């Protein structure tokens, strides 16, 4: 079979961090003879080549390309060597510490072929980093730089048609780090016949970048990559676009992300003074050379101020504005969390804060032309322009997997409120977003149910040039809504407030005692005509299957009975009364029998069955009889011991 995909993995002294990557590549759903894995060994030590060649000897999919160390330690040269060695219809670049979703190659290849794409962008999860949100709101069979936010994802961890790379001669610029990746991907977007975006499956899982390995992308600014890299990226844009809105929009992206953002807030202030000045000087030079007067006029308000100050070379004012905006944060207050018809309805408010209190803005929106005169003028301008943009502000509610960081947008309705400032100043207002989100566990993850595990709920607000996200919380420990667990789409879903942050999260399929089944009281249980009826403290929007397990108090056969969960949470099951006579049967229930890894939850009652019928009794506590026997023995020993002493 022709090779459909060549996976190119640059490696240097691979170790334990590479194991997850290798396992994910070998475990792909794509047919084994339809893809190859090309490890490009960038001058590893003596042990590593033997390990890679041993892997290649065991698995025909694996090939090893050995080369001298590239010197700069970057992945560009190894990736280029991998392209030259590849045989697949498409090539996919993977860093050796990252991993692919099990169906990534199959899905991305099929989607690319179906849409005649030269580039296939797969959804990415990146723990500890802000992954693109807008780009992955939906699948995009045809995406262009003019109509899709492709520049939100300039990572090279995508799938490229090999014939396209050969036809264009496109290669990574060597002796570079992240900027070389971005130039490569930008040129690919500009020259591709079609780019498609696969958003409904997490294809690429990026590992946390906890070390300084050369193959791991680093967050850099012009002082790291050099202004030459930014200039070269702009050269690529100019080479492959005509003057007009598209070119202007692409230039704005590089101005905003690569030049303005490194000068903002804590990111800028945390640099040593000498480093800050060097960075500012380089940014100023590129802005003056490539953007000219009025740089940043179409940027969001806060970024526009920084661009204007940098263009004029006003270093001290840029530092002062960075100090001011480092105190800007986002506050989110949960108001209600409740199940309705199988959907978790979440009501909350969100607003920007400054120095820990609500951020206030001028009630008038007049903003003079030209650069700001000083810090106070800059703050006034940003405030006025933020008020003008407030009518378009929408908070995003994100369901984020705790371990893998995959995140999924949930539908939100919003009411925007401009309210007077708390201090009574009639010239100042607060901007409050009052939102209602609908989280449907049956469709919350790309039209499918979330997998088992813990999922955190985050809120993101982009306003005024700030993009802030926080967990949904904290919620006051007294009086906060505590919705029950729900059985939805064959899974047990428990909303709960985390201990550490008092923020809202979901436990899918793992909760035990927190389900609250131990609160079932005697009045909630009834046996009539051989049928058991139990009212469980669960939200059940529609009938679902369950399994009731009856375990004898003494060694013997266990009974498992098909049961039904009815809307409202009532569990009903027919009891095999004749087979249960003469024993007491502790009970437990499985609420998701169709899910792998069946889990039974103990119920706080047992069924005592004799010739007179079925009696509901409290469930015996684990080890209760042994504990009672030990207590009796200790009492007897004390009595007998005391008597013996007196007799002596």
C-alpha positions as CSV (number, residue, x, y, z in Angstrom):
1,X,0.0,0.0,0.0
2,X,1.3,3.5,-0.8
3,X,2.4,5.4,2.3
4,X,-0.3,8.0,3.2
5,X,1.6,9.8,5.9
6,X,5.2,10.2,6.9
7,X,5.5,11.4,10.6
8,X,8.8,13.3,11.0
9,X,10.2,13.4,14.6
10,X,13.5,15.3,15.3
11,X,15.2,13.7,18.3
12,X,18.4,14.4,20.2
13,X,19.3,12.0,23.0
14,X,15.7,10.6,23.4
15,X,14.8,9.6,26.9
16,X,11.7,8.9,29.1
17,X,9.9,11.9,27.7
18,X,10.0,10.3,24.2
19,X,8.1,7.2,25.4
20,X,4.6,8.7,25.3
21,X,5.3,10.1,21.8
22,X,6.5,6.7,20.5
23,X,3.5,4.9,22.0
24,X,1.0,7.4,20.5
25,X,2.6,7.0,17.0
26,X,2.6,3.2,17.1
27,X,-1.0,3.2,18.4
28,X,-2.5,5.1,15.5
29,X,-5.8,3.9,14.0
30,X,-4.5,4.4,10.5
31,X,-3.5,1.0,8.9
32,X,0.0,0.1,9.9
33,X,1.2,-0.1,6.3
34,X,-0.3,3.3,5.5
35,X,2.1,5.4,7.5
36,X,5.8,5.6,8.4
37,X,7.6,7.2,11.4
38,X,10.9,8.9,10.4
39,X,13.0,9.7,13.5
40,X,15.7,12.2,12.5
41,X,18.5,11.7,15.0
42,X,20.3,15.0,15.3
43,X,23.7,13.8,16.5
44,X,22.6,12.0,19.7
45,X,25.1,10.3,22.0
46,X,26.3,6.7,21.8
47,X,23.2,5.1,23.4
48,X,20.3,6.8,21.6
49,X,21.1,5.6,18.1
50,X,21.0,2.0,19.3
51,X,17.7,2.5,20.9
52,X,16.2,4.0,17.8
53,X,17.6,1.3,15.5
54,X,16.3,-1.4,17.8
55,X,12.9,0.1,17.5
56,X,13.2,0.2,13.7
57,X,14.3,-3.4,13.7
58,X,11.1,-4.4,15.7
59,X,8.6,-2.3,13.7
60,X,8.6,-1.9,9.9
61,X,6.9,1.5,10.2
62,X,9.9,3.0,11.9
63,X,12.9,4.5,10.0
64,X,15.9,6.3,11.4
65,X,17.8,9.0,9.6
66,X,21.2,9.7,11.3
67,X,22.9,13.0,10.8
68,X,25.5,15.2,12.5
69,X,24.3,17.6,15.1
70,X,22.8,20.8,13.6
71,X,24.9,22.9,15.9
72,X,22.2,25.4,16.9
73,X,20.2,22.6,18.4
74,X,17.0,23.7,16.7
75,X,14.6,21.4,14.9
76,X,14.7,23.1,11.5
77,X,17.6,21.1,9.9
78,X,16.3,17.7,11.2
79,X,12.8,18.5,9.9
80,X,14.2,19.4,6.5
81,X,16.1,16.1,6.4
82,X,12.9,14.3,7.3
83,X,11.1,15.9,4.4
84,X,13.8,14.7,2.0
85,X,13.6,11.2,3.4
86,X,9.8,11.0,3.5
87,X,7.8,8.8,1.2
88,X,4.2,9.7,2.3
89,X,1.5,11.6,0.5
90,X,1.5,13.9,3.5
91,X,4.1,14.7,6.1
92,X,3.3,15.4,9.7
93,X,5.8,17.1,12.1
94,X,5.8,15.9,15.7
95,X,8.1,17.0,18.6
96,X,9.6,14.1,20.5
97,X,8.0,15.1,23.8
98,X,4.5,15.5,22.4
99,X,1.9,12.9,21.4
100,X,-0.9,12.4,18.8
101,X,-4.5,11.5,19.4
102,X,-5.2,7.8,18.5
103,X,-7.1,8.7,15.4
104,X,-5.1,11.8,14.4
105,X,-3.4,10.5,11.3
106,X,-6.4,8.8,10.0
107,X,-8.8,11.7,10.5
108,X,-6.4,14.4,9.3
109,X,-5.4,12.4,6.2
110,X,-9.0,11.6,5.2
111,X,-10.1,15.2,5.8
112,X,-7.2,16.6,3.7
113,X,-7.8,14.2,0.8
114,X,-11.6,14.9,0.9
115,X,-10.9,18.6,0.7
116,X,-7.9,18.6,-1.7
117,X,-5.9,20.4,1.0
118,X,-2.2,21.2,0.9
119,X,-2.2,21.9,4.6
120,X,-4.4,20.2,7.3
121,X,-4.6,22.0,10.6
122,X,-5.6,19.7,13.5
123,X,-7.0,20.8,16.8
124,X,-4.2,21.2,19.4
125,X,-4.2,20.9,23.2
126,X,-1.4,22.6,25.1
127,X,-1.2,22.4,28.9
128,X,0.0,25.6,30.4
129,X,-0.3,27.5,27.2
130,X,-3.2,29.4,25.6
131,X,-4.4,27.2,22.7
132,X,-6.4,28.8,19.8
133,X,-10.1,29.1,20.5
134,X,-11.6,31.0,17.5
135,X,-9.9,28.9,14.9
136,X,-11.3,25.6,16.3
137,X,-14.9,26.7,16.9
138,X,-15.9,24.5,13.9
139,X,-14.5,22.4,11.1
140,X,-13.4,24.4,8.1
141,X,-13.2,22.5,4.9
142,X,-11.8,25.5,3.1
143,X,-10.0,28.1,5.2
144,X,-8.0,31.1,4.0
145,X,-6.1,33.9,5.6
146,X,-8.8,36.3,4.5
147,X,-11.7,34.5,6.2
148,X,-10.3,32.3,9.0
149,X,-8.0,33.1,11.9
150,X,-5.3,30.7,10.6
151,X,-2.5,32.9,12.1
152,X,-3.8,31.9,15.5
153,X,-2.0,28.6,14.8
154,X,1.5,29.0,13.4
155,X,2.8,25.8,15.0
156,X,4.4,23.4,12.4
157,X,2.7,20.4,14.0
158,X,0.3,20.1,11.1
159,X,0.0,17.9,8.0
160,X,1.5,19.1,4.7
161,X,1.1,17.6,1.3
162,X,4.6,16.4,0.3
163,X,4.1,17.2,-3.4
164,X,3.2,20.8,-2.3
165,X,6.4,21.1,-0.3
166,X,8.4,19.8,-3.3
167,X,6.7,21.9,-5.9
168,X,7.2,25.1,-3.9
169,X,10.6,24.2,-2.4
170,X,9.3,25.2,1.0
171,X,11.7,24.3,3.8
172,X,12.4,25.5,7.4
173,X,14.8,28.4,7.6
174,X,17.7,26.8,9.5
175,X,19.5,28.2,12.6
176,X,16.3,29.5,14.1
177,X,13.8,28.6,16.8
178,X,10.1,29.6,16.8
179,X,10.3,32.4,14.3
180,X,11.6,30.0,11.7
181,X,8.5,27.8,12.3
182,X,6.2,30.7,11.9
183,X,7.8,31.9,8.7
184,X,7.5,28.4,7.3
185,X,3.8,28.0,8.3
186,X,2.9,31.5,7.1
187,X,4.4,30.9,3.7
188,X,2.6,27.5,3.5
189,X,-0.8,29.2,4.3
190,X,-0.1,31.9,1.6
191,X,0.9,29.5,-1.1
192,X,-1.4,26.5,-0.5
193,X,-4.2,25.7,-2.9
194,X,-6.4,25.0,0.1
195,X,-6.0,24.8,3.9
196,X,-8.6,22.8,5.9
197,X,-9.1,22.9,9.7
198,X,-10.1,19.8,11.6
199,X,-11.7,21.1,14.9
200,X,-13.8,18.2,16.1
201,X,-11.0,16.0,17.3
202,X,-7.9,16.8,19.4
203,X,-5.1,15.7,17.1
204,X,-2.0,17.0,18.7
205,X,-1.3,17.0,22.5
206,X,1.6,19.3,23.3
207,X,3.6,18.4,26.4
208,X,4.3,21.0,29.1
209,X,7.5,22.8,28.2
210,X,9.3,22.4,31.5
211,X,12.9,22.3,30.2
212,X,15.0,24.0,27.6
213,X,15.4,21.2,25.2
214,X,16.2,22.6,21.8
215,X,13.4,20.8,19.9
216,X,10.8,22.4,22.3
217,X,9.4,25.7,21.0
218,X,10.0,28.6,23.3
219,X,7.9,31.7,23.7
220,X,10.1,34.4,22.3
221,X,10.1,38.0,21.2
222,X,12.2,39.9,18.7
223,X,15.1,40.0,21.2
224,X,15.3,36.2,21.1
225,X,14.6,35.6,17.4
226,X,16.1,38.9,16.2
227,X,14.3,41.6,14.3
228,X,15.6,40.0,11.1
229,X,13.1,37.1,11.7
230,X,10.2,39.5,12.0
231,X,11.4,41.4,8.9
232,X,11.6,38.1,7.0
233,X,8.1,37.1,8.0
234,X,6.9,40.5,6.7
235,X,8.9,39.9,3.5
236,X,7.1,36.6,3.0
237,X,3.7,38.4,3.4
238,X,4.7,41.1,0.9
239,X,6.0,38.5,-1.6
240,X,2.8,36.5,-1.7
241,X,0.1,39.2,-1.2
242,X,-1.0,42.3,-3.1
243,X,-1.4,45.6,-1.3
244,X,-4.8,45.7,0.3
245,X,-6.9,44.5,3.2
246,X,-5.3,41.0,3.4
247,X,-1.8,42.2,3.5
248,X,-2.7,44.9,6.1
249,X,-4.4,42.3,8.3
250,X,-1.4,40.0,8.2
251,X,0.9,42.9,9.0
252,X,-1.3,43.7,12.0
253,X,-0.9,40.2,13.3
254,X,2.9,40.5,13.3
255,X,2.7,43.9,14.8
256,X,0.3,42.8,17.6
257,X,1.8,39.4,18.5
258,X,5.5,39.8,17.8
259,X,6.1,43.4,18.5
260,X,3.5,44.9,20.8
261,X,2.6,41.9,23.1
262,X,6.2,41.4,24.3
263,X,6.1,45.1,25.6
264,X,3.0,44.5,27.8
265,X,2.3,43.9,31.5
266,X,4.3,41.4,33.6
267,X,5.8,39.8,30.6
268,X,7.7,43.0,29.9
269,X,8.3,44.1,33.5
270,X,9.7,40.8,34.6
271,X,12.6,41.2,32.2
272,X,15.9,42.6,33.6
273,X,16.3,46.3,32.9
274,X,19.0,45.9,30.3
275,X,17.0,43.2,28.5
276,X,13.9,45.4,28.5
277,X,15.7,48.3,26.9
278,X,17.2,46.0,24.2
279,X,13.8,44.5,23.4
280,X,12.2,48.0,23.2
281,X,14.9,49.3,21.0
282,X,14.5,46.5,18.5
283,X,10.8,46.7,18.5
284,X,10.9,50.5,17.9
285,X,13.3,50.0,15.0
286,X,11.1,47.4,13.2
287,X,7.9,49.5,13.8
288,X,9.5,52.6,12.4
289,X,11.0,50.8,9.4
290,X,8.1,48.6,8.4
291,X,4.9,50.2,9.7
292,X,5.5,54.0,9.7
293,X,3.2,56.7,11.2
294,X,-0.1,55.6,12.7
295,X,1.2,52.1,13.4
296,X,-1.5,50.2,15.3
297,X,-4.4,52.4,14.5
298,X,-6.6,49.3,13.8
299,X,-5.4,47.4,16.9
300,X,-7.5,47.0,20.0
301,X,-7.3,49.9,22.4
302,X,-4.5,48.8,24.9
303,X,-2.4,47.4,22.1
304,X,-2.9,50.6,20.1
305,X,-1.5,52.7,22.9
306,X,1.6,50.5,23.3
307,X,2.2,50.6,19.5
308,X,1.9,54.4,19.4
309,X,4.3,54.8,22.4
310,X,6.8,52.3,20.9
311,X,6.7,54.0,17.5
312,X,7.7,57.3,19.2
313,X,10.5,55.7,21.2
314,X,8.9,56.5,24.6
315,X,10.4,53.8,26.7
316,X,9.5,55.2,30.1
317,X,5.9,55.6,29.1
318,X,5.7,52.0,27.8
319,X,7.1,50.8,31.2
320,X,4.6,53.0,33.1
321,X,1.7,51.7,31.0
322,X,2.9,48.1,31.5
323,X,2.9,48.7,35.3
324,X,-0.7,50.0,35.1
325,X,-2.1,47.2,33.0
326,X,-0.3,44.5,35.0
327,X,-3.0,45.2,37.6
328,X,-5.9,44.4,35.1
329,X,-7.6,41.0,35.8
330,X,-10.9,39.2,35.2
331,X,-13.4,38.4,38.0
332,X,-16.1,35.9,37.4
333,X,-19.0,35.3,39.9
334,X,-21.2,32.2,39.6
335,X,-24.8,33.0,40.3
336,X,-26.6,29.8,39.5
337,X,-25.8,26.2,38.5
338,X,-28.7,23.9,37.9
339,X,-29.8,20.9,35.7
340,X,-32.7,21.5,33.3
341,X,-33.7,18.7,31.0
342,X,-30.3,17.1,31.0
343,X,-28.5,20.4,30.3
344,X,-26.4,22.1,33.0
345,X,-27.4,25.8,33.0
346,X,-24.7,28.1,34.4
347,X,-25.4,31.7,35.1
348,X,-22.5,34.0,35.9
349,X,-21.2,37.6,35.7
350,X,-17.8,38.7,34.4
351,X,-16.0,42.0,34.5
352,X,-12.5,43.4,34.3
353,X,-10.9,44.5,37.5
354,X,-8.0,46.7,38.4
355,X,-5.9,46.5,41.6
356,X,-8.4,43.9,42.9
357,X,-11.6,46.1,42.5
358,X,-14.0,46.6,39.7
359,X,-12.5,48.4,36.8
360,X,-14.2,51.6,35.9
361,X,-14.4,53.5,32.6
362,X,-15.3,57.0,31.5
363,X,-19.0,57.4,30.8
364,X,-18.2,59.6,27.7
365,X,-16.4,58.0,24.8
366,X,-14.7,60.9,23.1
367,X,-11.1,60.1,22.4
368,X,-8.6,62.6,20.9
369,X,-6.5,61.8,17.9
370,X,-2.7,61.3,18.0
371,X,-0.5,59.5,20.5
372,X,-1.3,59.8,24.2
373,X,0.4,62.7,26.1
374,X,1.2,60.7,29.2
375,X,0.0,57.7,31.3
376,X,-3.2,59.3,32.5
377,X,-4.1,60.2,28.9
378,X,-3.3,56.7,27.7
379,X,-5.5,55.2,30.4
380,X,-8.4,57.6,29.6
381,X,-8.2,56.7,25.9
382,X,-8.1,53.0,26.5
383,X,-11.1,53.3,28.8
384,X,-13.2,55.4,26.4
385,X,-12.5,53.1,23.4
386,X,-13.2,50.0,25.5
387,X,-16.7,51.4,26.3
388,X,-17.3,51.9,22.6
389,X,-16.4,48.2,21.9
390,X,-18.4,46.8,24.8
391,X,-21.5,46.2,22.7
392,X,-19.6,43.4,20.9
393,X,-18.1,41.7,24.0
394,X,-19.1,38.1,24.5
395,X,-17.6,35.8,27.3
396,X,-16.5,32.3,26.3
397,X,-17.2,29.4,28.5
398,X,-14.7,26.6,28.1
399,X,-14.9,23.0,29.2
400,X,-11.2,22.0,29.7
401,X,-9.9,18.6,30.3
402,X,-7.7,18.7,33.4
403,X,-5.0,16.3,32.4
404,X,-4.8,16.9,28.6
405,X,-5.9,20.6,28.4
406,X,-8.2,19.9,25.5
407,X,-10.8,22.7,25.6
408,X,-14.3,23.0,24.1
409,X,-16.5,26.1,23.8
410,X,-20.1,25.9,25.1
411,X,-23.0,28.1,23.9
412,X,-23.4,31.3,25.9
413,X,-26.1,34.0,25.8
414,X,-25.1,37.4,27.2
415,X,-26.6,40.7,28.4
416,X,-24.3,43.6,28.6
417,X,-24.8,46.0,31.5
418,X,-23.2,49.5,31.9
419,X,-23.7,50.3,35.6
420,X,-22.6,53.3,37.7
421,X,-19.3,53.0,39.5
422,X,-19.6,52.0,43.1
423,X,-18.0,55.2,44.4
424,X,-20.9,57.3,43.1
425,X,-18.8,59.0,40.5
426,X,-21.3,59.8,37.8
427,X,-18.5,60.1,35.2
428,X,-17.4,56.5,35.7
429,X,-19.1,53.2,34.8
430,X,-18.5,49.5,35.2
431,X,-18.9,47.1,32.3
432,X,-20.6,43.9,33.4
433,X,-21.3,40.8,31.3
434,X,-24.2,38.8,32.6
435,X,-24.1,35.4,30.9
436,X,-26.1,32.2,30.8
437,X,-24.3,29.1,29.4
438,X,-25.8,25.8,28.4
439,X,-23.5,22.8,28.9
440,X,-25.0,19.6,27.5
441,X,-23.0,16.6,28.5
442,X,-24.2,14.7,25.5
443,X,-22.7,17.1,23.0
444,X,-20.2,19.2,25.0
445,X,-17.0,17.9,23.4
446,X,-17.2,18.5,19.6
447,X,-20.8,17.2,19.5
448,X,-20.0,14.2,21.6
449,X,-19.9,13.4,25.3
450,X,-16.8,14.2,27.4
451,X,-14.6,11.2,28.3
452,X,-14.2,10.0,31.8
453,X,-12.1,12.1,34.1
454,X,-12.1,15.6,35.5
455,X,-13.1,18.7,33.5
456,X,-12.6,22.3,34.6
457,X,-14.8,25.1,33.6
458,X,-13.1,28.4,32.5
459,X,-14.4,31.7,31.4
460,X,-12.5,33.9,28.8
461,X,-13.2,37.5,28.1
462,X,-11.5,39.6,25.3
463,X,-12.2,43.3,25.7
464,X,-10.2,46.5,25.3
465,X,-7.1,44.6,24.0
466,X,-7.0,42.3,27.0
467,X,-7.7,38.6,26.8
468,X,-8.2,37.2,30.2
469,X,-9.4,33.7,31.4
470,X,-10.0,32.4,34.8
471,X,-11.7,29.4,36.4
472,X,-15.5,29.8,37.0
473,X,-15.3,30.8,40.6
474,X,-14.6,31.2,43.4
475,X,-18.0,30.5,44.9
476,X,-18.7,31.3,48.5
477,X,-18.7,28.0,50.5
478,X,-22.1,28.9,52.1
479,X,-25.1,29.3,49.9
480,X,-23.5,28.3,46.7
481,X,-25.6,26.1,44.3
482,X,-24.9,22.4,44.7
483,X,-26.6,20.6,41.8
484,X,-26.8,16.8,42.0
485,X,-25.1,14.3,39.8
486,X,-26.9,13.5,36.6
487,X,-27.1,10.5,34.4
488,X,-26.9,11.8,30.8
489,X,-25.9,10.1,27.6
490,X,-25.0,6.9,29.5
491,X,-22.6,8.7,31.8
492,X,-22.6,9.9,35.4
493,X,-21.8,13.6,35.5
494,X,-21.2,15.4,38.8
495,X,-20.8,19.1,38.9
496,X,-18.8,20.1,42.0
497,X,-16.8,22.9,43.5
498,X,-13.0,22.3,43.8
499,X,-11.4,22.4,47.2
500,X,-8.4,24.5,46.1
501,X,-10.1,27.2,44.0
502,X,-13.7,26.8,44.9
503,X,-14.3,26.8,41.2
504,X,-16.8,24.8,39.2
505,X,-15.7,21.5,37.6
506,X,-17.2,18.3,36.3
507,X,-16.4,14.7,37.4
508,X,-17.4,12.4,34.6
509,X,-17.7,8.7,35.7
510,X,-15.2,8.8,38.6
511,X,-17.2,10.1,41.6
512,X,-18.1,7.7,44.3
513,X,-19.2,9.0,47.8
514,X,-19.7,12.5,46.4
515,X,-22.7,11.2,44.3
516,X,-24.7,11.4,47.6
517,X,-26.2,8.0,47.3
518,X,-25.5,7.5,51.0
519,X,-28.2,10.0,51.7
520,X,-30.9,7.7,50.6
521,X,-33.3,7.3,53.6
522,X,-35.7,4.5,54.5
523,X,-38.6,6.5,53.2
524,X,-36.9,6.6,49.8
525,X,-37.1,2.8,49.4
526,X,-40.1,0.6,48.8
527,X,-40.7,-3.0,47.8
528,X,-44.0,-4.0,46.4
529,X,-45.0,-7.2,44.6
530,X,-41.4,-8.2,44.2
531,X,-40.3,-4.9,42.7
532,X,-37.8,-2.5,44.3
533,X,-38.4,1.2,44.0
534,X,-35.7,3.6,45.2
535,X,-35.7,7.4,44.9
536,X,-32.0,8.4,44.2
537,X,-30.8,12.0,44.6
538,X,-29.9,12.2,40.9
539,X,-31.0,14.3,37.9
540,X,-32.3,11.8,35.3
541,X,-33.8,13.6,32.3
542,X,-34.9,10.4,30.5
543,X,-35.2,6.7,31.2
544,X,-31.9,4.8,31.2
545,X,-30.6,1.3,32.0
546,X,-28.9,0.4,35.2
547,X,-27.8,-2.7,37.0
548,X,-28.7,-3.6,40.6
549,X,-26.2,-5.9,42.4
550,X,-27.2,-8.0,45.4
551,X,-24.3,-9.5,47.3
552,X,-25.0,-12.1,50.1
553,X,-23.9,-11.2,53.6
554,X,-22.3,-14.7,53.7
555,X,-20.3,-16.3,50.9
556,X,-22.6,-17.3,48.1
557,X,-23.8,-16.3,44.6
558,X,-24.1,-12.7,43.6
559,X,-27.2,-11.5,41.8
560,X,-27.1,-8.7,39.1
561,X,-30.6,-7.5,38.1
562,X,-31.4,-5.3,35.1
563,X,-33.0,-2.1,36.5
564,X,-34.4,1.1,35.1
565,X,-33.6,4.7,36.0
566,X,-36.8,6.7,35.4
567,X,-37.0,10.5,34.9
568,X,-36.7,12.2,38.3
569,X,-34.2,9.6,39.6
570,X,-36.4,6.7,40.6
571,X,-34.6,3.3,40.3
572,X,-36.9,0.3,39.7
573,X,-36.0,-3.4,39.5
574,X,-37.7,-6.7,39.6
575,X,-36.3,-8.9,42.5
576,X,-35.7,-12.7,42.2
577,X,-37.4,-13.1,45.6
578,X,-37.3,-17.0,45.5
579,X,-33.6,-17.0,45.0
580,X,-32.9,-14.5,47.7
581,X,-34.8,-16.1,50.6
582,X,-32.9,-16.9,53.8
583,X,-30.3,-14.1,53.6
584,X,-29.6,-10.4,53.9
585,X,-28.4,-8.8,50.7
586,X,-26.4,-5.5,50.7
587,X,-27.1,-3.5,47.5
588,X,-25.2,-1.5,45.0
589,X,-26.0,0.0,41.6
590,X,-24.2,0.6,38.3
591,X,-25.6,3.8,36.7
592,X,-23.6,3.5,33.4
593,X,-23.6,-0.2,32.4
594,X,-22.7,0.6,28.8
595,X,-19.4,2.3,29.6
596,X,-16.2,0.3,29.8
597,X,-14.9,-0.2,33.3
598,X,-18.3,-0.8,35.0
599,X,-18.5,0.9,38.4
600,X,-20.9,-0.1,41.2
601,X,-21.9,2.4,43.9
602,X,-23.0,1.0,47.3
603,X,-26.4,1.9,48.5
604,X,-27.1,2.5,52.2
605,X,-29.6,-0.3,52.6
606,X,-29.8,-4.1,52.4
607,X,-32.7,-6.5,51.6
608,X,-33.5,-9.1,54.2
609,X,-35.6,-11.8,52.5
610,X,-37.4,-14.6,54.4
611,X,-40.7,-16.5,54.1
612,X,-42.6,-13.4,55.2
613,X,-41.3,-11.3,52.3
614,X,-38.6,-8.6,51.8
615,X,-37.6,-6.2,54.5
616,X,-35.5,-3.1,53.9
617,X,-32.7,-2.8,56.6
618,X,-29.6,-0.6,57.0
619,X,-26.6,-1.9,55.1
620,X,-24.0,-3.5,57.4
621,X,-20.9,-1.4,57.7
622,X,-17.7,-2.9,56.4
623,X,-16.1,-4.8,59.2
624,X,-18.9,-4.0,61.6
625,X,-19.3,-7.5,63.0
626,X,-15.6,-7.8,63.5
627,X,-15.4,-4.5,65.2
628,X,-18.3,-5.5,67.6
629,X,-16.5,-8.8,68.4
630,X,-13.3,-7.0,69.2
631,X,-15.1,-4.5,71.4
632,X,-16.8,-7.4,73.3
633,X,-13.5,-9.2,73.8
634,X,-11.7,-6.1,75.1
635,X,-14.6,-5.6,77.6
636,X,-14.3,-9.2,78.8
637,X,-10.5,-9.0,79.1
638,X,-10.8,-5.9,81.3
639,X,-13.4,-7.6,83.6
640,X,-11.6,-10.9,83.8
641,X,-8.2,-9.3,84.2
642,X,-9.4,-7.2,87.1
643,X,-11.0,-10.3,88.8
644,X,-7.8,-12.3,88.5
645,X,-5.7,-9.5,90.1
646,X,-8.0,-9.3,93.1
647,X,-7.9,-13.1,93.5
648,X,-4.2,-13.0,93.7
